[in-house]
Every structure is written in structure tokens, then in C-alpha cells.
Amino acid sequence: MKKSTRKNNHWGSYTTPKLVTCKKNLQKKWFLKFYFTDKSTGIKHTVALKCGINYEHTIKGRMDIGKAWMFIILDQLQRDWHPIRDTYPDLPADVSQKKLPHEIWQNKTFCKAINEIFSEKKLSKNSKNCYRLAIDYFEEAATALDLQDVKLIDLKRSTILTIFDAYKLIREAPDKQYNKNLGYIKSLISKACEYAEIENSPAMKIKSLSVPEGRGFIPPTDEEKAIIRQTLEQDDPYFFTYLMVIYYTGIRADETLSLQIRDLDRIKKQFVIIKDDERENAKTDNKRTVPIVDHLWELLERMELHKYPREYFIFGSPGMPGRGWTGVKDKSMYFTPNPTKIKRDTATRRFKAKIKDAFGIECHMYAMKHKGADDKKIAGMKTDAIRGLFGHTHTAMTEKYFSENIHEEEIRRLTPKF
């Protein structure tokens, strides 16, 4: 059973009411169930309501009245009803004529449906901007084709493809951007179809365009890796340490910039990452522990992090937001323990200036994570161990970080002599 999404009203937080049917057994009592946490007391209540559902003696009768009650209870919770303190709402006399929640979703226009799904999503600031842009482009193309009023129940796979063809033409979108925005829209439509109880989402089997792999995420060669080390280890040691966190741990570049000294467990030699929406330091709610290898630990020790406040960013800036520099003009003070978070663009520009432009090495900074994945695999580390380190749920995601020829290297290295 899928975990309910928690929402808030004036009195506390609640989950979406669910109809418990006891496997549609009419001999047992059916009821509505949801959880309510009173924010004034912090107490989490399990709320179970029978709502007269069991006076119905047919499965269809119980399902209809139960689903109607689900809609009514959810509506009341959204209107700041307190289920522990307040009296229960009344069932309208015309409940048999009232549209059930899935019928309401089916009759929404698909544009309205995906916007409502988007508004429910808990996303980082960057992800929210990406989703918003994808929706805007999709709606722009749909409006140009006069398809913006198509209902969700009537949405076809061919309609979605037609809209995306128009989007590609209007925005002159490259294939990579097309695929990225297609992924956002597919996820929104699929969730809306789930709410509408539409069995198969029309977006599900739409394939992405074939895009040849660019040089950007191809890892640096061993020779290029040596250049990066020789250039940065002495001349820009703090930025070098920042890159080594990405290389050794697989922590994303922007999330590495969100690391604070309090995230470092000096006893166990590991980073402990707990999602903090303000810092945007993680994509998932799961607590993540990342072991620190000795090579990286030596670099972090040189930064003398124990001398700074725990709330300082490990790779921070001495500048204050909105105030510019506070007396420190030396840009080498970037990527040092400081109270202000550095923007991702700052790191990207520094890598471009010192590595890409200076030596003509055509790879992006994020390719350091890919290089770390390759080197671990070549050294004999199992894919599942790398998956755990990178914080992936499935090895299929981890495999995307390996070079295409990584298995050839493994075959050459591990095949025994006859």
C-alpha cells in the first residue's frame, strides 16, 4: 500500500483518508482511516470513522458511500476541521448524485490536473523550477494547438506526442532538453491518472529521443586526472578537496556545497546527511551515511574544521547574502569553512577556468563523480557497494555512472590465465 502524503491545515497535519474494505468482506465492518497530528500537542491520532457505511449491504453500495465520505472528510480537513475536537460533518442528502473523487479528476482538463499534482510535490528549489518550466512549455504548445481543454479521461498518447512535437518546434528544443521535460510531464500525468483511477497512463510508454552521449559526463582520462591533481592540489587546495568529496563519496556537486561541519562525524569518519529543505542538501527524506576513505579524510583534516562553528559550511564563502564582500577581497577564500553557502555556478565557473579553459580538458565538473565510479569498479568494488555509497535505491541508476567500456576493463583484469 502506498504511503499517504501528509498535508496541513490550521490545527495540524493529516493524511488522505482511505477506505478500509477488509478485502471487500461484507461480514466485516468497513471504515475510513487517516492520521491526524495536533500541532499544539504533537500527538499523532489514528482516526477511524464508520460513517454509516456498513448500513449498505452490497459491495457497490459501500464503495459508493465510502468514497463519497472520503471526499467529504478530505474537504473538511482542507477547511480546517479538527477531527478530534470538532463534531463530524453531515453526509449531504444528495450524496448519491455527488461526484466521487476519481470522477472529479477524470473531468479535469489535463493542464489543470498536472498543475494540481505539481502543487502537491515536495521539491527542491531547483527541481521546482525545472518542473514549472516544463509545464509552461507543455501548456504553451497545447494552447497553440487548441488542445488545452482536453479532459484527463480523454487524453491520448497521440495527443501528448503531438503537443511535444509542437513544443520542440516552437522552442527549438534540443533532444536532450526534450527528453528532460518529457520525463517531468510523464510523471505528472501518471500521478494524475492514478488519482483518476485510469488504469494505464497514456504517457507511460512514450519513449525518449535517442541522444548520443556528449563529452561532458565522460570521465577524465587518467592523464587528465593527473593534470587536475597537479594543478589544484597545491594552488587551490580547498577547491581540490571539494572535488575529491564528489570523486570519493559520489555526493552531488550542489549537495557537497550544502555540507556543514555538523554533518561530519569525526569519530566514525563519515558524513551524516539528513534532509534540510532550507539548505536543499538532499533529494530524498532518507537519512544517508557516507563513509570517508583515508585519502579524503587527510584532506579534510588539513582544513582544521574543528576550529569553526558547527553551522559553518565546509566549502563556504565569507561573503554575506545581499551585502557583497565583508572586507575580504581574496577570492581564494571561497571553498573554505564559512557561514555563507556558495552557489553551484561558482564551482562550475572555477572548474571551467582552471581546468577546461586552461588545459582544453572537455569534461564537466560533475564527471568527477563518474570517474570515481569507474575507478572504484576497476579496483574491484562491487556495484552494490557503489550503489549504497551513492545513495541509490537500484543498481540500474548506479550503472548509469559507469563508462561504456567499464565491463571490458573488468573482463581484461579478472579473466584468469589458461
N, C-alpha and C positions, 0 to 999 in steps of 0.2 A: 504494500500500500504506500502511495507516495506521501511524503511528509507535507503537512499543511503549511501554507505560507502565513506567517503571523502578521497581523495588521494592528493599527492603533486607533482608539477613539479617545474621548476626553478622559475617561476613567481608567483606561489600561490597554492592554494588548489582548488580541483574541485570534483564534484560528478559524478558518472557514468551517461552518457546521457541516457535518457529514451524516448521512442516513445509514444507520446500522440495521441491516436487514436480517441478521442471523442466517445468512445463506438462503434468504427468501423463504424461511420456515414460518408458516402461519401459526404454528403451535407455540411459537416463542414471541416475546414482546419486542417489537421494533422500537427504536428511539433515535433521536437526534443527539449527536455528541460533538462538543467542541471544548476548547480550553480557554479560560479567561484568567489573566493575571492582573490583579488590582495593583495599580502603580503606587497607591498610598500605603499599602501594607506589604507589597512584594509577594503576596500569597498567590500561588497558582491553583485555580479551581478547575476541577473536571465537571463540566455541565452536561447532564443527560436529561433530555426532555421527551416525554411520550407524546404530548400534543394531541391526544385523541386519535393517533394513527391506528391504534390497534382495534378501534371500533369498526374499521373496514375489514371485511372478511375475504377479500380477494387480493392477490399479489398486485394487480394493476391498481386497485383502489388505494392500497397502502403506499405504493410507489408514487402515485399522483399526489396524494395529500402530503406525503413525507417530503417530496421535492418542493411542493408549494410552501411548506413550512420552512424548509431550508432557505428559500428566497426571502421569506418574511423575517426570519431571525437575523439573517445577514444584513438585511436592510435596516433593521432596528439597531443592530450593533454599529452600523455605519452612522446612525443618527444619535450616537452617544447613549444608547441604552445600557444600563448596568444590570447584567443578568443575575447577580447575587442579591442586589438590594431592591431593584425595581420589580413591579408586577409584570407578568408575562403579557405580551401583546395578544390581541384577539385575532382569530382567524377570520378574514373577510368572508361575508356571505357568498360572494361571487368567486370563491376560490376555484371552483371547477372551471371557471372561464379565465382564470388568471394564467398568463403565460409562465411556463416553467423556466428556470434559469437558462437551460441549454437552448430553449426556443428563442429566448431573447438574444442570445449570442448568434444563433443561426441567422437572425433577421437584421443584425447589424451590418453596415457596409464593411467590407474588408479593411478599408482605410481606418475607419473608426475602431475596429477590433484590434488592429495591430498597434494603434496608438494607446489603447487602454492596457494592452499587455505590456507595452513598453513602460508605461507609468508605474506598473507594479514591480518591475525588475529592480533588484538591488545591484547597482553597478558602480564601478569606479568612475571618476570624473571623465577620464579618457574614453572608457568604454561607452559611457552615456553619450558623449559627443559623437562617437562613431555610429551608434545605433540611430541617433537623431538625424544625422546626415543621410544615412541610408534610407530612412523613412521619407525624408523630404524629397530625395531624388525619385523614389518609387512613386510617391503621390504626384509629383510634377509630371512624370511620364504618363501615369494613369489619367490625369486630368487632360493632358494633351490628346489622349485617345478617347476622351469622354467615357472612361470606364470606372471613374471614381465612385460611382454609386452602386456598383455590383455588390450584391449581398454575399456574406460569407458562405452561405449554403449553396450559392450558385457559382462560386469561384472555381474555375477550371485550371488545370495545369497549362493549357494552351494560352489562357488569358494572362497568367503570370509571365510566361515566356515572351508574349507579345509586348507586355509592359517593359520587361527588361531589355528587349531589343530596342524599344523606343528610348529608354534611359541611356543605353550605350551610344545611340545616335545623337541624342540631344546634348549629352555631357562629354561626348568623345572620350568615353571612359576606356582606359586600357584594360586588358583582360584580367590582370591581377586585381584591380580595383573592382571590376565587375563581379569577380568571384567572392571577394570580401563582402560586398554589400548584399549579394545573393544569399550568403550564409546568414547574415543578420535577419533578412526578411523571411527566409525559410523557417528560422527558429521561432519568430513571432507568429507566423501563420500557423505553424504546427501547434503551438500552445493555444491559440485562439480556437482551432479545430477541436482540441481536447476539451475545452470549456463548452463548445457547442455540441459535443458528443458526435462529431463527424468522424467516422471510423478511420478513414485514410486521408491524411492531409494532401491536397493537390500539389503542394510544394515539395513533398518529401523526396520524390525520385528525380527531381531536376538536377542534372549534372553540371558541375562547374566546367568552365572552359579550360582547355589544355594550355598550360603556361610553361614554357621552357624555363628551367632553373637559371636564375641570374647569377652573376659572380658574387653578389652581396653576401649571401649566407653560406657560400662555400668557404670552409675554414682556411685560415692562412697556412701556407706550407711550413715545413719545419725550418726552412731558411728564412721565411718571413717572420716566423715566431721568434727566431734568434734576433732579428733586427728590432722587433718590438721590445724585447728584453733589454738589448744593449742600449737602445735609445732612451727608454723610460726609467729603468731601474735606478740609475744614478741621477739623471737630470730631472725627473719628475716622479719621485718615489711614491708619493701619495696617490697619484693617478694610476701608477702601475699597480699599487695594492688594490685599488678599486677594480681594475681589470682582472686581477688574479682572483678576487672573490667570485666574479662571474665565471671565470675559467674553471676554478676548482669546485665550486658549490653548485653551479647551474642556477643560482638565484638571478632573476631577471634584472636587466640593467637599471630600470627605474625603481624596482623594489630594493636593489642594493643601495640606492641613494636614500631610501626611506629607513635604512637600518639606523637605530640609535644604540648608544653604548649599553643601555639597559637590555637590549636584545642579545647581548653577548654573555654566555655562561662561561666564566673563566675556569671554573672547576672542572666541568665536563668537556670543555673546549668545543663548544657548539653554539650556533645561533638558534634562538628560540623565537619563532615568528608567530605572533598572534594578530589576527586581522584587526586593523585600526583604520576605520573609514577616513578619519581626518588626515592620516599620513598616506593613505592609499598604498599600503605596504604588502598587500596580498590579494589574490583573485578569489580565493575560497575562504570559507569560515573555519576550515580545519587548522588546528594548531600544527605547526611544522617545525621539526627539529632538524638542523642541518649540521652534520659533523664537520669540524675544521681540521684538515690534514696538517701535518707538522710544517710543511713548506709555507703554507698560508699563515699558520699561527706565528711563525717567526716574523713575517712581515707586519702582522697586526701588533705584535709586541713592540716593534720599533716605534709605533705611533704613540705609545705610552697612554693608552686610553684610560687607564685607572686614575689619571690625574685630572680628568674632566668630569663635569656633571653627567649623571646618567641619562638625562634627557637630551644631551647633545647628539647631533647626527654624526656618525662615524666619518662620513665623507660630506662634510658640510661647507658652508660659506660664512665668512664673518660679516657679510652684509646684512642689513635689516630690511625686511619687506617694506616697500613703499618709501624707504628713506635712502636708498642707494648705499654707498660705502660709508662705514662709520670710522673714518680715519685711516683705514688700511687700504692702500693702493696696490699692493703687490698681489697680482693675480695668482701667484704660486700658493697663496693661502687657501685657494679653492681645494676641495677634497681633503681637508683637514678637519679634526673634531671641532664643530662649531654649532651654534644654535639654530642656524637657518638651513633649510633644505635646498639643495642645488637642483635646478631644472634639468631634465633629461637632455634637452637641446645643448646645454653647456658641455656635457660629457661628449655628445656626438660631435660637436664642433672641435673640441680639443683633439679627439682621436683623428678627425679628418685632417686637421692642420699638421699634427705631429707625425702621423703615420701615412695616411693616404696621399696627401699632397706632397709631403716631404720625400717619400720613397716610391711613390707610384704603386703602392700595395692596394689593389682594388678589392677590398673586402670591408664589410661594415663592422662596427664595434661589437655588435651582438653575435658576430661569427665566433667570438671568443668562447661563447657557450658551446657552439658546435664543435670547435676544436677540442675543448675539454671533454666532450662526449666521445669523440673519436679516439683521443689519447687514452682514455680510461678503457675503452673497448679493446684497443690494440694491446694494452698492458695486461689484458686477461680478465678485467672486471665483468661480471655477468650483467646482462641487460636489465634484469630485475633489480639489481643493486643500484644501477644508474637511475632507473625509474624511481626508486624510493628517494634517492638523493635529490632528484629534480622535482619531486613532489607531484609526479604524475599518477593518475589513477590507473591508466592502462599502458602497457608496454608499446602499444601502437603509436602513442604520442611520442614516447621516447625515441622510437625508431626514426622519427622524422628529423632528429638532430644528428643522425649519423650520415656520413658521406656515402655516396652510391657505391663506392668501391671498398667500403669498410669490411665487407664479408670476404672479399678477395684477399685482403691483408690477413684476415684471421685464418683463412684456409692455408695460405703460404706459411704462416707462423706455426700453426698447430698440426699440420699434416706430418705424421711420423715417416721416417725413412724406411724403405722396404728392407 
